């Protein structure tokens, strides 16, 4: 596998000057981003297919082991605070369980039966989307998750760093990240991991934008759970509406902190009218604003 090859480029890295080591490592990170760019069409297709399933009420399910599993879990964990994605619609299938998030669980990735059991136990089915991440593309646990989820009708997306591996060939949408050999042979937390994290960022962000959780380049569904985020919500509304801080603060209070609802209240809607407009617009603030500004005759 390409990710396991010892590259002649780096065989003397332990004897190099620190600045030379860093330059080589930075070179690898740039190569990782280039690999993601090369896969952008596959990422787009996977995101659009994911959007369609999630509009049916499905869940996002992240599956992986080791570094890949931790990166996948990190992406999913950010969806609720950033986009108010319902916590009950994100699921993590990690080899070794939650403890594997902070500590390596030896041998966990070699237990395919555990992956298949988790898919069945969690009732993963036709409206769900499983995103399986593995640098090798062959990890038994992750591959079992993907196979069982696909068997049960879920959309199966795979992210891997080795071409034509089972994870990619058996997925509905395979995303190959051609990162090649690592500067430290086999250490896929580096180039491969960077490419995986960037891909997960792009995939989930595009899906959330398509589902209406972003407007005007702003996180209009952010959960204002601390003072910084409350201030950010106020600043977003001031930017979008041109109203004063006092006005947007009052609107946010009536909207129970929802930037979308507050934006509609500042257009003169009642709370009930704002809620109806958002429902009719399927949560898209741009469309909801159009509806209240251009009411039907």
PyMOL commands that set and color helices and strands:
alter all, ss='L'
color gray80, all
select helices_A, chain A and resi 2-4+8-10+13-15+18-38+40-54+66-83+87-89+98-101+108-110+112-121+140-151+166-170+191-210+227-241+245-254+259-265+271-280+285-293
alter helices_A, ss='H'
color red, helices_A
select strands_A, chain A and resi 60-64+90-94+129-133+155-160+173-176
alter strands_A, ss='S'
color yellow, strands_A
deselect
rebuild
show_as cartoon
